[in-house]
Amino acid sequence: MSGELGLFGATDRAGTPSNLDQVRAAARTCRNCDLWERATQTVFGEGPVTARVILVGEQPGDYEDVKGRPFVGPAGKLLDEALAQAKLDRSLTYVTNAVKHFKWEPLGKRRLHKKPNAKEIAACQPWLLAEIKLIKPEVLVCLGATAAGSLFGSKVKVSTHRGRLFESDYAPQNLVTIHPSAILRVPDPRLKDAEFARLVEDLQLVSKYLGTR
């Protein structure tokens, strides 16, 4: 494909980046907002370009920032368990975040997650949109309010849209559900188990749609 040079390097005539590796390489030196200054590295999405499902979280955490891979910390392990119970193979999905750099504040010797603001989310949106355009998923799953807001704005909320698939320009079917990290923060073990069960139920909607269970 021939095209112009822009944020992602070479693009096709529609302005879509030529390939995912090209976008990933360009994102490594992203300076669209100030988050890169305190982050270890850009944490780009991971998974096959042929993935049928894209899972979008909020931002990388401390584990992800160090390793340079999305969803490899405690929330990632919980997501893996939920995907397995829902009969969705993570190796066949593409996992990424709305924001590609870790935003944090110090708490003693720890680095405590800090929610990204609207400006930071908007600055990262071109990377996420490029991932979606190149992969062309059958189902797009937003894990948490930040991911849902980054793509759908305030009109789609986890509280009102959770538990059902809906159509959008991003993918034939879309789903919003809770972020695994929110489950980890639930103090009551019984409530935590219930929230995890609901996450599995939400993901089962995807596996049923895809015919994987």
N, C-alpha and C positions, 0 to 999 in steps of 0.2 A: 504494500500500500504506500502510495506517495502522499505527501501532505506537507504541512507547515511545521515549523519549530515553535514550541511554546513551553508552557509549564512542565509538560511531560516529555519533551523532546519531540520526535516525529509523531505526527498524528495523521489519521486518514482524512478524507475530504469532509467528513461529518464532524471532525474535531475530536474523535475518539483516539486515545493512545493506541499505538500499534500492538503492544503486548504488555503483559503484566510485569515482566521483569524490568521493562523500561520504566514503568511507573514506580516500581519498588526502588529502583536505583535513584530516580529523581527525588523520591521522598526522603532519602537518607540525608539530604542536605536542605531539607525544608526549613525556611525561616519566615513562614507566613504569620507566625505569632511568636511570643517570647518564651513559650514553654521549652523550646529546644535548649535554652541556656542552662537549665538545671537538670535536664534529663540526661541519662547516660547515652541514649541513642533513640532513633526512630524505631518504633515497633510496628511494622507493617503487617498486613494480613498474611495468612498461611493456609495453604490447601491447594487442591488441583484446580486448574482453570476450567476443567469440565465439571466442577462441583454442581450438584443439583440444588444445594441449599447454601445460602450465606447466612451466617450468624454474626450479628453486629452487637458488640458491647459498648461500654462507655469509653474507657481509656485503659491503657496498660497499667498494671499495678507495680509494686516494688519488684516482685519476682520477674515479671515480664520485662521491666526496664533493664534489669541486669542481664537477662538471657537473650533479649532481643526477639522474643517469640510471644505471640498472644496466648492468653489463657493457659499458662503453665504453672500458676500458683494454686492456692487452695480453691479459689472460685473455679478455676479451670478443671480441677479434679472433680469438683461437684458437678460441673457441666458434663464431663465425660460420663459420670455415673448416670445422670439423667438421660443423656443421649442413648446410653446402652439399654436402659430400662424401656425407653421409647422405641427401641429397635431402629435407631439411626446410627450409622457408622460414622464416627467423627472423621475418619480418614477420607470419607467421600463428601465431606462438607468443607466450606471455606470459612474460617473464623477471622474476624477482624474487629476493629473498634472505630467509633465515630471520631475519636481523637487519637493521634498516633504517638504522642509524647506523654510521659508520666508527670502529672501535676501533683505536687506534694508540699507539705509543710513539716518542719521538724517537731518531733515529740521525744525529747531526750535524745537517745541515739537512733531512734526509729524515724523512718520517713512515712508520714501519715498521708493517705490519699486525700486529695482536695478536689471537689467537684469543679470541672471546667466551666467557664462562663460562656455566654452566647457568642462573644467575639472569637474565642478560641475554637469553639465548635464550628463556627462558620468558616474559619481559616482552614480547617482540616477537611471540610466537606468535599472539595475537588478530588482529594485522594479516594475518599469513600465512593463517590459517584463514578470515578474511573474504574474501581474494582467491580462495581455492579455492572457497568456497561460491558466490560470485557468478559465477565463470567456468565452473564445472562442467566441468573438462577431461576429455577422453577418456583422456589419459595424463598422469601426473604424474612428472616426472623430478627426482630429487634429485642434485645435483652435489656430491659430497663427504660426509664423515661428519657434519658439523654439520647440514646440511640433512636428511639421513636421520634423525639423532637427534632433531631438533626435532619431527618428525612421527611417527616410529615408535618412538622410544626405543632402548634397547640391543638389542632383539630383531632389528633389521635393521641389518646392517653391509655396507659396500661390499665387504669381503673375502669374505663368504659369499653375498651376494645379487646381486652384480654379474653381468651377462650374461644375465639372464632377466627377463621381465615377471611381475608378481604382482598379485593383486587386493587392494584395501583399501577402506575406507569413503570415502577421499578421491577416488578415481577408479577407473573400471573396470579400468585397467591402470596399474601403477607400475613405475618403474625406478630403481635406484641405480647411480651410476657415479662416476668420478673427477672432481674439480674441475679445470677447465683450468689454474688457477694452479699446481696440483701438478705438472702436466706441464712448465710453464715452469721449475720449480725443479730438474728433472732435469739433472744436469751432463753426462752422456754423451749425445752427439747421437744415437747409435744407439738407446739406451734411450728417449730422448725421442720419437723417431719411432715406436717400437714402442708406447709408451703412447698416443700420439695415434691410431695405427691402431686400438687397442683402444677408444678413446672413440668413434671413428667407427662401429665395429662395434656398440657398445652402442646408439648413436643410430639405427642402421639397423633395429634391432628395433622402434623406434617407427614409423619410416617404413613398414616392412612391415605393421605392425598397422593403420596408418591407410590403407594402400593408396596411398601417395604415390610409390612407386618400383616 
